[in-house]
Amino acid sequence: MESIISALVAGGLTLIGTVLTVSSGQKKTEQKLQTAQAVTDCKIDELTREVRLHNNFAQRVPVIEEQVKVINHRIADLEGGK
């Protein structure tokens, strides 16, 4: 009878230790995932900002090119009038 009680106590303590270890590991893993997700979100926000800046620049280049053409034409007209 004593051996059964000893086995049950040992098994119970082993079970408690295992549950505590798994629970602790799970909490650490969740914290690491949250940190990684926060870093990923920050990087995505920064990339989105850079893409918006690039898109704005890409939209403005044709306008600038047209303005340069107009300026060059005006200069040519002024030079031809002298």
N, C-alpha and C positions, 0 to 999 in steps of 0.2 A: 504494500500500500504506500509505503514511504517513497518508493521509486516512482510511482505514478504521480504523486504529489510533486516530487522534485522535477519530473519531466514536464508537468503542467506549468510550474513556476518558471522553469527555464524557457519553455516555449512562449509563455506570456511575456517574459522580459525581452526575449528575442523579437517578438512581434512588435512590442512597444518601441524598441530601438530601431527596427526597420521602418516603422511608420514615421517616426521622428526624422530619420535620415532622409527618407523620400520627400517628406513635406518641406524640409529645409532646402533640399536640392531643387525642388520645384519653385520655391520662392526666389532663389538665386537666379534660376533660369528665366523666370518671368521678369525680373529686374533687368537682366541683360537684354532681353527682347525689347523691353520698353525703351531702354537707352538706345539700342540700335534703331528702333523705329523713329525716335526723336531725331537722331542724326540723319536718317534717310529723309525725313520730312523737311529738315532744314536744307539739305542739299537740293531737294526737289524745288523748294521755294526759291533758292538762289539761282538754279538753272532756269526756272520759269522767268525770273526777273531778267536774266541775261538774254533769253530768247526774245522777250518783249522789247528790250533795248535794240537788239539786232533787227527785229522786224520793223521797228520804227525807223531805224537807219536805212534799211532796204527800201522802205516806202519813200523816203526823202531823197534818195540818190537820183531817181529819174527827174524829180522836180528841180534839183540842183543842176543836173545836166541840161535841162531845157533852159534854165536861167543863164547858164554859161553860153549856150548857143545864141540867145537873144543878146547878151552882152557883147559877144564876139561880132555879131552882125552890126550892132550899133557902132562898135569901134571901127569896123570896116567902112561903114557909111561915113563916119567922121573923117577917117583918113582919106577916103576918096573925095571928099568935099574940099579938101585943102588945096 
